[in-house]
Amino acid sequence: MNGDEQLLRGRVYGHDHDDPNPGPLPHRTYATLIGGPLDGLLLDITDWRPEEIDGGAALSTELGRWPGGRALYDPRREELRAPGPGVMCRFYYAGDMP
């Protein structure tokens, strides 16, 4: 694991690396990002409807194939989701887009 990967682990997507509390909050619901440039980050999906979760996410990042582009993450439909709060599901890397 390199320094960038260690910096991302256990942090919530969208929080700065120097945020005093970059980790998850106990009353929020998260998806774990698996693979790709954002591997190990948590995505806050607290206010997402089930159909939004099913649609996955296109997340802005400077770490992907196209800096300033988006990393695409999707859930696997066959995986069960735990009721929130906490980590309820996983989103898997599906590629990048400019």
Stockholm file with secondary structure:
# STOCKHOLM 1.0

chainA/1-98         MNGDEQLLRGRVYGHDHDDPNPGPLPHRTYATLIGGPLDGLLLDITDWRPEEIDGGAALSTELGRWPGGRALYDPRREELRAPGPGVMCRFYYAGDMP
#=GR chainA/1-98 SS CCHHHHHHTTCBTTSCTTCSCCSCCTTSEEEEEESSTTTTCEEECTTCCHHHHHTCEEEEESSSSSTTEEEEEEECTTSCCCCSSEEEEEEEEEEEEC
#=GC SS_cons        CCHHHHHHTTCBTTSCTTCSCCSCCTTSEEEEEESSTTTTCEEECTTCCHHHHHTCEEEEESSSSSTTEEEEEEECTTSCCCCSSEEEEEEEEEEEEC
//
